[in-house]
């Protein structure tokens, strides 16, 4: 048993200007998985539906990618999230950081 940190990144799949998906969720998953493979970072990705209020007050529901990561550094997570946000033209993405107790069986 070891103590680790779990990060969760929530990123919407809709462009912040058009409010529509420019790059599909499956393509985003593929690109994200490639990044983690290169960095040798353990991860899990889940699909979700999320709601978001834009800076202009517009509220949308959109496909959302939820990424769980264990064993990365704060710097890796921030770089990844910024890159994904710029690539997907997001106003914001959410990072949640939790202390995690890890057990393998």
ChimeraX attribute file (.defattr): number of C-alpha atoms within 10 A of each C-alpha:
attribute: neighborCount
match mode: 1-to-1
recipient: residues
	/A:1	7
	/A:2	8
	/A:3	10
	/A:4	14
	/A:5	16
	/A:6	18
	/A:7	22
	/A:8	19
	/A:9	20
	/A:10	22
	/A:11	24
	/A:12	28
	/A:13	24
	/A:14	22
	/A:15	18
	/A:16	16
	/A:17	10
	/A:18	9
	/A:19	16
	/A:20	14
	/A:21	15
	/A:22	12
	/A:23	13
	/A:24	13
	/A:25	17
	/A:26	11
	/A:27	10
	/A:28	16
	/A:29	17
	/A:30	10
	/A:31	13
	/A:32	16
	/A:33	18
	/A:34	12
	/A:35	13
	/A:36	15
	/A:37	12
	/A:38	8
	/A:39	11
	/A:40	11
	/A:41	15
	/A:42	13
	/A:43	18
	/A:44	11
	/A:45	16
	/A:46	11
	/A:47	14
	/A:48	13
	/A:49	12
	/A:50	16
	/A:51	12
	/A:52	13
	/A:53	10
	/A:54	15
	/A:55	10
	/A:56	6
	/A:57	8
	/A:58	9
	/A:59	12
	/A:60	13
	/A:61	13
	/A:62	19
	/A:63	18
	/A:64	19
	/A:65	21
	/A:66	21
	/A:67	19
	/A:68	18
	/A:69	20
	/A:70	19
	/A:71	13
	/A:72	18
	/A:73	13
	/A:74	12
	/A:75	9
	/A:76	12
	/A:77	17
	/A:78	13
	/A:79	12
	/A:80	16
	/A:81	19
	/A:82	15
	/A:83	12
	/A:84	18
	/A:85	19
	/A:86	12
	/A:87	12
	/A:88	20
	/A:89	17
	/A:90	19
	/A:91	14
	/A:92	17
	/A:93	13
	/A:94	12
	/A:95	16
	/A:96	10
	/A:97	15
	/A:98	11
	/A:99	11
	/A:100	13
	/A:101	11
	/A:102	12
	/A:103	8
	/A:104	5
	/A:105	2
